[in-house]
């Protein structure tokens, strides 16, 4: 795990007091039984959104689906390197993702 990417992820999550980072070998956030962000083994960050928001962000951020161990993770977008440079926006996206999973029925 790239220590710099982990530091960025921890810093982002640290700015969101409604939830905390979990996981030792694969850092993630979750609420109501749903994971909504994760840092994969390739040191890529993925954040979960509704299908409609996901489609919007594909175009807005010129990104793609997020993969973990080569498999597409449903509902997640890949946070690109340029996106990682805008921490204020990433905090907004993480909070938006949290609000989305909080709107889902509890697992």
Secondary structure, DSSP 4 states (H G I P E B T S, - for coil): --HHHHHHHHHHHHT-TT---B-SSS-EEEETTEEEEEE-TTS-EEEE--HHHHHHHHHHTT--EEEETTEEEEEEEEE-HHHHT-HHHHHHHHHHHHHHHHTSPP-
